[in-house]
Amino acid sequence: MTDHPRRVTRALLSVSDKTGLIEFAKALAAHDVELVSTGGTAKAIAAAGLKVKDVSDLTGFPEMMDGRVKTLHPKVHGGLLAIRDNKEHVDAMKAHGIAPIDLLVVNLYPFEATVDKGAGFEDCIENIDIGGPAMIRAAAKNHDDVAVVVEADDYKAVLDELAANKGATTLKLRRRLAAKAYARTGAYDAAISNWFNRQLEIDAPDFRAFGGKLIQSLRYGENPHQTAAFYVTPDKRPGVSTARQLQGKELSYNNINDTDAAYECIGEFDAKRTAACVIVKHANPCGVAEGSNLVDAYRKALACDSTSAFGGIIAMNRPLDADTAREITKIFTEVIIAPDATEEAIAIIGGKKNLRLLLAGSLPDPRAPGLTAKTVAGGLLVQSRDNAVVDDMTFKIVTKRAPTDAEMRDLKFAFRVAKHVKSNTIIYAKDLATVGIGAGQMSRVDSARIAARKAQDAANELKLAEPLTKGSVVASDAFFPFADGMLACIEAGATAVVQPGGSMRDDEVIKAADEHGIAMVFTGTRHFRH
């Protein structure tokens, strides 16, 4: 690929975000670039004392229909699309008085921001840009001759090339900018189409598009031989994508994935009701607890499986305080994420230079709608977010013995956690804390036994006379297909069970529970998480 330099003699600028606009326009003018612009952009450039031609003077037509029609004209698109080395194109330009446009600078109407602030339907529609995407795509197609800029971050790269190449851009830069331009219009159209689908309550549109903006290029993916990057979507959900990182080294792919899992789980716990802590390792909670304060919740969560918690991710549902920060720094932790933190807590965490501290501002709403997507070979699986919440469920007692108040409290806690553990899931809980977690097994019986074994290991480490599963309750994310899984939980010491129900053998499982004097409730809601 040769440099194929193209001198910039005329630039068309039309931007909704005017960050850096005047400085950029002044630099272009210093390279003797003629400036053409539209509406508010033209006014801003002129107010800065720069000579600028309004696009209506270029086209011979005024802006009309509330600005909907201004750049959709042959003198604009001809100037962008004409191939400079094509005689027929050059002759057509001369015959119709079309001047070349060598640089297009457009950032689009703020549709995503308009939706994000909760604007009404018609306001959102008016913020769908038409002329902008049309010009961007035209310029990007003709990148052999035209440079296209879609965000202010690229102003410097263009100016550097003009300075280095006597007012010209290189083909390498134009191709890079063209690729970015198509990605931007693609993401823009995805945001619009997904908004329309939500408005029309269409769950499975004939075409589904997703788009995002790069937050971070990652060193590698799940493994060192995989490439990876982190993108933010228009879904402004509080969490790792919106959080402010105060300190610590760059987040890895696995850090981001695990931190998201931790913060989604902690979002289930209303900060006004209780303090809560979630510790995650490899995308699964290894300890969850409620407490009278954060440090109490953290200690209870850590006690569930302190071995797995080493090098884990910790999420809090309230601002991190100094006492909790001191306690956390006693062991190696990768990431802490919380809505906020006190200055004292920030200073304490600052003593651990590799410990990342993320402040997300608020908690994710567990009831909020949304989409999740997963790639499969040659396709995407798209579904609505699991926004079923324990507090909205009716717990149906199906055994002769009803749970005690204390058991019911722990059953709700355990089922709240089960939603965020990989299936097959078994959660033992006692006194609003997990005491054994079995995750991601092919057999529910295996999950029950693994969770019980972990509880025994924790008891040994804490020098307890017996594991905390004795007198605990248990939650299963899906129904027990046979009584054996529940019997394994009873053997571990569980006295009450919560499960969705719905098995062909529910009667058999209920009978076994009654025979052992166990209380059991059905939720009618399954929480598979693969």
C-alpha positions as CSV (number, residue, x, y, z in Angstrom):
1,M,0.0,0.0,0.0
2,T,1.5,3.3,-1.1
3,D,1.0,6.5,0.9
4,H,-1.3,7.8,-1.9
5,P,-1.3,11.3,-0.3
6,R,-4.4,13.5,-0.9
7,R,-4.2,17.2,-0.2
8,V,-7.0,18.6,1.8
9,T,-8.3,21.8,0.1
10,R,-11.9,21.8,1.4
11,A,-13.5,20.4,4.6
12,L,-17.1,20.0,5.5
13,L,-17.7,20.2,9.3
14,S,-21.1,19.4,10.9
15,V,-20.9,18.3,14.5
16,S,-23.3,18.1,17.4
17,D,-20.4,17.6,19.9
18,K,-18.3,20.7,19.5
19,T,-15.5,19.6,21.8
20,G,-12.2,20.8,20.2
21,L,-14.0,22.1,17.1
22,I,-12.6,25.7,17.1
23,E,-9.0,24.6,17.7
24,F,-9.3,22.0,14.9
25,A,-11.0,24.5,12.5
26,K,-8.2,27.1,13.2
27,A,-5.6,24.5,12.4
28,L,-7.3,23.6,9.2
29,A,-7.5,27.2,8.2
30,A,-3.8,27.6,8.9
31,H,-3.3,24.9,6.2
32,D,-5.3,27.0,3.7
33,V,-8.3,24.6,3.9
34,E,-11.6,26.1,2.9
35,L,-14.2,25.5,5.6
36,V,-17.8,24.6,4.8
37,S,-20.3,24.0,7.6
38,T,-23.9,23.7,8.7
39,G,-26.2,25.4,11.2
40,G,-24.8,25.7,14.7
41,T,-21.4,24.4,13.7
42,A,-21.1,27.2,11.1
43,K,-22.2,29.8,13.6
44,A,-19.6,28.6,16.2
45,I,-16.8,28.7,13.6
46,A,-17.8,32.2,12.4
47,A,-18.0,33.4,16.0
48,A,-14.4,32.4,16.4
49,G,-13.5,34.8,13.6
50,L,-12.9,32.2,11.0
51,K,-14.1,32.4,7.4
52,V,-16.7,29.7,6.8
53,K,-19.1,29.0,3.9
54,D,-22.6,27.8,4.9
55,V,-23.6,24.6,3.2
56,S,-26.7,26.3,1.8
57,D,-24.3,28.6,-0.2
58,L,-22.6,25.4,-1.6
59,T,-25.9,23.7,-2.6
60,G,-27.9,26.7,-3.5
61,F,-30.7,25.5,-1.3
62,P,-31.6,26.7,2.2
63,E,-31.9,24.3,5.2
64,M,-35.5,23.2,5.3
65,M,-38.0,21.1,7.2
66,D,-36.5,22.0,10.6
67,G,-33.1,21.1,9.4
68,R,-34.0,17.6,8.2
69,V,-32.9,18.5,4.7
70,K,-29.6,20.4,4.3
71,T,-26.8,18.1,3.2
72,L,-28.8,15.6,1.1
73,H,-27.7,17.2,-2.2
74,P,-25.5,16.3,-5.3
75,K,-23.1,19.1,-4.6
76,V,-22.4,17.6,-1.2
77,H,-22.4,13.9,-2.1
78,G,-20.8,14.5,-5.5
79,G,-18.0,16.3,-3.7
80,L,-17.5,13.3,-1.4
81,L,-18.0,10.5,-3.8
82,A,-16.2,11.7,-6.9
83,I,-13.1,9.6,-7.7
84,R,-10.4,12.2,-8.4
85,D,-8.5,10.0,-10.9
86,N,-11.6,9.1,-12.9
87,K,-12.0,11.4,-15.9
88,E,-15.7,10.8,-16.2
89,H,-16.2,11.8,-12.6
90,V,-14.0,14.9,-13.0
91,D,-16.0,15.9,-16.1
92,A,-19.3,15.5,-14.2
93,M,-18.0,17.7,-11.4
94,K,-17.1,20.4,-13.9
95,A,-20.3,20.1,-15.8
96,H,-22.5,20.5,-12.6
97,G,-20.3,22.9,-10.7
98,I,-19.4,20.3,-8.0
99,A,-16.4,21.2,-5.8
100,P,-14.4,18.4,-4.2
101,I,-14.7,17.8,-0.4
102,D,-11.5,16.2,0.8
103,L,-12.2,16.0,4.5
104,L,-15.6,15.3,6.2
105,V,-16.0,15.9,10.0
106,V,-19.3,14.7,11.4
107,N,-20.4,13.5,14.7
108,L,-24.0,12.4,14.8
109,Y,-27.1,13.8,16.5
110,P,-27.0,12.5,20.1
111,F,-29.6,9.8,19.8
112,E,-28.2,7.5,22.4
113,A,-27.9,10.4,24.9
114,T,-31.5,11.5,24.2
115,V,-32.8,8.0,24.9
116,D,-30.6,7.8,28.0
117,K,-32.2,10.9,29.6
118,G,-35.7,9.4,29.1
119,A,-36.9,11.7,26.3
120,G,-40.3,11.1,24.7
121,F,-40.9,9.1,21.5
122,E,-41.0,12.2,19.2
123,D,-38.0,13.8,20.7
124,C,-36.0,10.6,20.2
125,I,-37.2,10.4,16.6
126,E,-36.0,14.0,15.9
127,N,-32.6,13.0,17.2
128,I,-32.1,10.3,14.5
129,D,-29.5,11.7,12.2
130,I,-30.1,11.1,8.4
131,G,-27.7,13.4,6.5
132,G,-24.8,12.7,8.9
133,P,-24.7,8.9,8.3
134,A,-25.3,9.4,4.6
135,M,-22.3,11.7,4.3
136,I,-20.1,9.5,6.6
137,R,-20.8,6.4,4.5
138,A,-20.2,8.3,1.2
139,A,-16.8,9.7,2.4
140,A,-15.8,6.3,3.9
141,K,-16.6,4.6,0.6
142,N,-14.4,7.0,-1.2
143,H,-11.5,6.8,1.3
144,D,-9.0,6.6,-1.5
145,D,-9.6,10.4,-1.9
146,V,-11.5,11.6,1.2
147,A,-10.7,11.5,4.9
148,V,-13.7,11.1,7.3
149,V,-13.6,11.9,11.0
150,V,-16.5,10.8,13.3
151,E,-15.2,11.9,16.7
152,A,-12.9,14.6,18.2
153,D,-10.4,12.0,19.4
154,D,-9.1,11.8,15.8
155,Y,-8.5,15.5,15.2
156,K,-4.9,15.2,16.3
157,A,-4.1,12.3,14.0
158,V,-5.4,14.4,11.0
159,L,-3.5,17.5,12.0
160,D,-0.3,15.5,12.5
161,E,-0.6,14.1,9.0
162,L,-1.3,17.5,7.4
163,A,1.8,18.9,9.2
164,A,3.9,15.9,8.1
165,N,2.7,15.7,4.5
166,K,2.4,19.4,3.4
167,G,-1.4,19.5,3.9
168,A,-2.1,16.0,2.8
169,T,-3.5,12.8,4.4
170,T,-2.1,9.3,3.7
171,L,-4.1,6.3,2.5
172,K,-3.3,4.4,5.7
173,L,-4.9,7.0,7.8
174,R,-7.9,7.4,5.5
175,R,-8.5,3.6,5.5
176,R,-8.4,3.5,9.3
177,L,-10.8,6.4,9.6
178,A,-13.1,4.8,7.1
179,A,-13.3,1.5,9.0
180,K,-14.1,3.5,12.2
181,A,-16.7,5.5,10.4
182,Y,-18.6,2.4,9.3
183,A,-18.4,1.0,12.8
184,R,-19.8,4.2,14.2
185,T,-22.8,4.3,11.8
186,G,-23.3,0.6,12.5
187,A,-23.4,1.2,16.3
188,Y,-25.7,4.2,15.8
189,D,-28.2,2.2,13.7
190,A,-28.0,-0.6,16.2
191,A,-29.0,1.8,19.0
192,I,-31.9,3.1,17.0
193,S,-33.2,-0.3,15.9
194,N,-33.0,-1.8,19.5
195,W,-34.8,1.3,20.8
196,F,-37.6,0.8,18.2
197,N,-37.9,-2.9,19.2
198,R,-38.3,-1.9,22.9
199,Q,-40.9,0.7,22.0
200,L,-42.9,-1.7,19.9
201,E,-42.3,-4.6,22.3
202,I,-40.8,-6.8,19.6
203,D,-38.8,-9.6,21.3
204,A,-37.4,-11.3,18.2
205,P,-36.9,-8.8,15.4
206,D,-36.0,-10.2,11.9
207,F,-32.6,-8.5,12.2
208,R,-30.7,-7.9,15.5
209,A,-27.7,-5.5,15.7
210,F,-25.4,-4.7,18.6
211,G,-22.9,-1.9,18.7
212,G,-20.5,-0.5,21.2
213,K,-17.6,2.0,21.8
214,L,-14.2,0.9,22.8
215,I,-13.4,1.5,26.5
216,Q,-10.2,-0.5,26.7
217,S,-7.9,-2.6,24.5
218,L,-7.0,-5.6,26.7
219,R,-3.7,-7.4,27.0
220,Y,-5.4,-10.7,26.1
221,G,-8.6,-12.6,26.6
222,E,-9.5,-15.4,28.9
223,N,-6.1,-16.9,28.0
224,P,-2.9,-15.3,26.8
225,H,-3.2,-16.6,23.2
226,Q,-6.6,-14.8,22.8
227,T,-7.0,-11.1,21.8
228,A,-9.7,-9.1,23.5
229,A,-11.2,-5.6,24.0
230,F,-13.9,-4.0,26.2
231,Y,-16.8,-2.0,24.7
232,V,-19.5,0.0,26.2
233,T,-23.1,-0.2,24.8
234,P,-25.9,2.3,25.0
235,D,-27.3,0.4,28.0
236,K,-26.2,2.6,30.8
237,R,-26.3,0.0,33.6
238,P,-24.3,0.8,36.7
239,G,-21.3,-1.6,36.9
240,V,-17.8,-2.2,35.7
241,S,-18.5,-0.4,32.4
242,T,-19.6,2.8,34.1
243,A,-17.3,2.6,37.2
244,R,-14.4,5.0,37.9
245,Q,-11.2,3.2,38.7
246,L,-9.3,5.0,41.4
247,Q,-6.2,2.9,41.5
248,G,-4.5,-0.3,40.6
249,K,-3.2,-1.9,37.4
250,E,-5.3,-2.3,34.3
251,L,-8.3,-4.6,34.5
252,S,-7.9,-7.9,32.6
253,Y,-10.6,-9.7,30.6
254,N,-11.2,-12.1,33.5
255,N,-11.2,-9.2,36.0
256,I,-13.9,-7.4,34.1
257,N,-16.0,-10.6,33.7
258,D,-15.8,-11.5,37.4
259,T,-16.4,-7.9,38.5
260,D,-19.5,-7.8,36.5
261,A,-20.7,-11.0,38.0
262,A,-20.0,-9.7,41.5
263,Y,-21.8,-6.4,41.0
264,E,-24.8,-7.9,39.4
265,C,-25.2,-10.2,42.4
266,I,-24.7,-7.4,44.9
267,G,-27.4,-5.4,43.1
268,E,-30.0,-7.9,44.5
269,F,-29.4,-6.5,48.0
270,D,-31.2,-3.2,48.7
271,A,-28.7,-1.0,50.5
272,K,-31.5,0.7,52.4
273,R,-32.5,-2.6,53.9
274,T,-29.1,-4.2,54.7
275,A,-25.4,-4.1,54.2
276,A,-24.2,-6.9,52.0
277,C,-21.0,-8.3,50.5
278,V,-20.3,-10.6,47.6
279,I,-17.0,-12.4,46.9
280,V,-16.6,-13.8,43.4
281,K,-14.0,-16.2,42.0
282,H,-14.1,-17.3,38.4
283,A,-17.5,-15.7,37.8
284,N,-19.2,-17.6,40.7
285,P,-19.9,-16.2,44.2
286,C,-17.8,-18.1,46.8
287,G,-19.2,-16.1,49.7
288,V,-22.3,-13.9,50.1
289,A,-23.6,-12.3,53.3
290,E,-25.8,-9.7,54.8
291,G,-24.7,-7.9,57.9
292,S,-25.3,-5.1,60.4
293,N,-22.6,-3.2,58.5
294,L,-20.2,-3.8,55.7
295,V,-17.3,-5.3,57.7
296,D,-19.7,-7.7,59.4
297,A,-21.1,-8.8,56.0
298,Y,-17.6,-9.1,54.6
299,R,-16.4,-11.4,57.5
300,K,-19.4,-13.6,57.1
301,A,-19.0,-13.9,53.3
302,L,-15.3,-14.6,53.7
303,A,-16.0,-17.4,56.3
304,C,-17.9,-19.4,53.6
305,D,-14.8,-20.2,51.6
306,S,-11.7,-18.2,52.5
307,T,-9.5,-20.4,50.3
308,S,-11.4,-19.5,47.1
309,A,-11.7,-15.8,48.2
310,F,-7.9,-15.4,47.9
311,G,-7.4,-13.4,44.7
312,G,-11.1,-12.8,44.3
313,I,-13.4,-9.9,43.5
314,I,-15.3,-8.1,46.3
315,A,-18.5,-6.2,45.7
316,M,-20.3,-4.0,48.3
317,N,-23.8,-2.5,48.2
318,R,-22.8,0.5,50.3
319,P,-19.9,3.0,50.2
320,L,-16.7,1.3,51.3
321,D,-15.7,2.4,54.8
322,A,-12.3,2.4,56.6
323,D,-13.0,-0.6,58.8
324,T,-14.0,-2.8,55.9
325,A,-11.1,-1.6,53.8
326,R,-8.6,-2.5,56.6
327,E,-10.2,-6.0,56.8
328,I,-10.1,-6.6,53.1
329,T,-6.4,-5.7,52.8
330,K,-5.5,-8.5,55.2
331,I,-5.7,-11.0,52.2
332,F,-4.8,-10.7,48.5
333,T,-7.8,-9.3,46.5
334,E,-7.9,-8.4,42.8
335,V,-10.7,-5.9,42.7
336,I,-13.1,-4.1,45.0
337,I,-16.2,-2.5,43.5
338,A,-18.7,-0.4,45.4
339,P,-21.1,2.5,44.8
340,D,-18.7,4.9,46.6
341,A,-15.9,5.0,49.2
342,T,-14.9,7.3,52.1
343,E,-11.6,9.2,51.7
344,E,-10.1,7.2,54.6
345,A,-11.1,3.9,52.9
346,I,-9.5,5.2,49.6
347,A,-6.3,6.0,51.4
348,I,-6.2,2.6,53.1
349,I,-6.7,0.8,49.7
350,G,-4.0,3.1,48.3
351,G,-1.5,1.2,50.4
352,K,-2.0,-1.8,48.1
353,K,-0.8,-0.5,44.8
354,N,-2.0,-3.5,42.7
355,L,-5.5,-3.6,44.3
356,R,-8.0,-2.1,41.9
357,L,-10.8,0.1,43.5
358,L,-13.8,0.8,41.3
359,L,-16.6,3.2,42.2
360,A,-19.8,2.6,40.2
361,G,-21.9,5.5,41.6
362,S,-25.0,3.4,42.1
363,L,-26.2,-0.2,42.1
364,P,-27.7,-2.0,39.1
365,D,-31.5,-2.5,39.3
366,P,-32.2,-6.2,39.4
367,R,-35.7,-5.6,38.0
368,A,-34.6,-3.6,35.0
369,P,-35.3,-5.0,31.6
370,G,-32.5,-5.6,29.1
371,L,-30.8,-8.0,26.8
372,T,-28.0,-10.5,27.2
373,A,-26.2,-12.1,24.2
374,K,-24.0,-15.1,23.8
375,T,-22.1,-16.2,20.8
376,V,-22.5,-19.7,19.3
377,A,-21.0,-21.1,16.2
378,G,-22.3,-18.9,13.4
379,G,-24.9,-17.1,15.5
380,L,-26.0,-15.2,18.6
381,L,-28.3,-16.3,21.3
382,V,-30.2,-13.3,22.6
383,Q,-32.5,-13.2,25.6
384,S,-34.1,-10.8,28.0
385,R,-32.1,-10.4,31.3
386,D,-33.2,-12.5,34.2
387,N,-34.9,-9.8,36.2
388,A,-37.0,-12.0,38.4
389,V,-36.5,-10.9,42.0
390,V,-37.1,-12.9,45.2
391,D,-39.1,-10.0,46.7
392,D,-41.7,-10.3,44.0
393,M,-42.1,-14.1,44.2
394,T,-44.8,-16.0,46.1
395,F,-43.2,-18.8,48.1
396,K,-45.6,-21.7,48.2
397,I,-45.3,-24.1,51.1
398,V,-45.7,-27.7,49.8
399,T,-44.7,-29.8,52.9
400,K,-46.5,-30.6,56.1
401,R,-44.1,-28.5,58.0
402,A,-43.9,-24.8,57.3
403,P,-40.6,-23.0,57.5
404,T,-39.9,-21.0,60.7
405,D,-39.6,-17.2,60.3
406,A,-35.8,-17.6,60.6
407,E,-35.8,-20.3,57.9
408,M,-38.0,-18.3,55.6
409,R,-35.6,-15.3,55.9
410,D,-32.6,-17.5,55.0
411,L,-34.5,-19.3,52.2
412,K,-35.2,-16.0,50.5
413,F,-31.6,-15.0,51.0
414,A,-30.3,-18.3,49.5
415,F,-32.6,-18.1,46.5
416,R,-31.5,-14.5,45.9
417,V,-27.9,-15.8,45.7
418,A,-28.7,-18.9,43.6
419,K,-29.7,-16.6,40.7
420,H,-26.1,-15.6,40.3
421,V,-24.3,-19.0,40.6
422,K,-23.7,-21.2,37.6
423,S,-26.1,-24.1,37.2
424,N,-26.4,-26.7,38.6
425,T,-26.6,-24.6,41.7
426,I,-26.9,-25.6,45.4
427,I,-26.7,-22.9,48.1
428,Y,-26.5,-23.6,51.8
429,A,-27.3,-20.6,53.9
430,K,-27.5,-19.8,57.6
431,D,-28.0,-16.5,59.4
432,L,-28.1,-14.5,56.1
433,A,-24.8,-15.9,54.9
434,T,-23.8,-18.6,52.5
435,V,-22.1,-21.5,54.3
436,G,-21.7,-23.8,51.3
437,I,-21.9,-23.2,47.5
438,G,-22.0,-25.9,44.8
439,A,-21.7,-24.5,41.3
440,G,-21.6,-25.6,37.7
441,Q,-21.9,-29.3,38.1
442,M,-23.4,-31.7,35.6
443,S,-25.4,-33.3,38.5
444,R,-27.4,-31.5,41.1
445,V,-26.4,-34.2,43.6
446,D,-22.7,-33.4,42.9
447,S,-23.4,-29.7,43.6
448,A,-25.0,-30.6,46.9
449,R,-22.1,-32.8,47.9
450,I,-19.4,-30.3,46.8
451,A,-21.1,-27.5,48.7
452,A,-21.3,-29.7,51.8
453,R,-17.6,-30.6,51.4
454,K,-16.6,-26.9,51.1
455,A,-18.6,-26.2,54.3
456,Q,-16.7,-29.0,56.1
457,D,-13.4,-27.5,54.9
458,A,-14.4,-24.1,56.1
459,A,-15.4,-25.5,59.5
460,N,-12.0,-27.2,59.8
461,E,-10.2,-23.9,59.0
462,L,-12.4,-22.0,61.6
463,K,-12.0,-24.8,64.1
464,L,-15.7,-25.3,64.4
465,A,-17.1,-28.5,66.0
466,E,-19.4,-29.1,62.9
467,P,-20.0,-27.4,59.6
468,L,-22.4,-24.6,59.4
469,T,-24.6,-26.6,57.0
470,K,-26.0,-28.2,60.2
471,G,-29.2,-26.3,60.8
472,S,-28.9,-24.4,57.5
473,V,-31.4,-24.0,54.7
474,V,-30.7,-24.9,51.0
475,A,-31.7,-23.3,47.7
476,S,-31.7,-25.0,44.3
477,D,-31.8,-22.9,41.1
478,A,-33.9,-25.5,39.4
479,F,-36.2,-28.3,40.5
480,F,-34.9,-31.6,42.0
481,P,-35.6,-34.2,39.3
482,F,-35.3,-36.9,41.9
483,A,-35.3,-36.9,45.7
484,D,-31.6,-37.9,45.8
485,G,-30.3,-34.3,45.5
486,M,-32.5,-33.1,48.3
487,L,-31.5,-36.1,50.5
488,A,-27.9,-35.1,50.0
489,C,-28.7,-31.7,51.3
490,I,-30.6,-33.1,54.3
491,E,-27.6,-35.4,55.0
492,A,-25.5,-32.2,55.1
493,G,-27.8,-30.8,57.8
494,A,-30.3,-28.7,55.9
495,T,-33.7,-28.2,57.6
496,A,-35.6,-26.3,54.9
497,V,-35.5,-26.2,51.1
498,V,-36.4,-23.7,48.4
499,Q,-36.7,-24.7,44.8
500,P,-38.7,-23.8,41.7
501,G,-40.8,-27.0,41.6
502,G,-42.2,-28.3,38.3
503,S,-40.7,-31.8,38.2
504,M,-42.7,-34.8,37.1
505,R,-41.5,-36.3,40.4
506,D,-42.4,-33.3,42.7
507,D,-44.7,-35.6,44.7
508,E,-41.8,-38.0,45.3
509,V,-39.5,-35.1,46.5
510,I,-42.2,-33.6,48.7
511,K,-42.9,-37.0,50.3
512,A,-39.2,-37.5,51.0
513,A,-39.1,-34.0,52.6
514,D,-42.1,-34.9,54.8
515,E,-40.5,-38.2,55.9
516,H,-37.5,-36.3,57.1
517,G,-39.5,-33.4,58.8
518,I,-38.1,-30.9,56.3
519,A,-39.9,-27.7,55.3
520,M,-40.0,-27.0,51.5
521,V,-41.3,-24.1,49.5
522,F,-41.7,-23.7,45.7
523,T,-41.1,-20.4,43.9
524,G,-42.3,-21.3,40.4
525,T,-39.3,-19.4,39.0
526,R,-36.1,-21.1,37.7
527,H,-32.7,-19.4,37.7
528,F,-30.6,-21.5,35.2
529,R,-27.3,-19.7,34.6
530,H,-25.0,-21.4,32.1
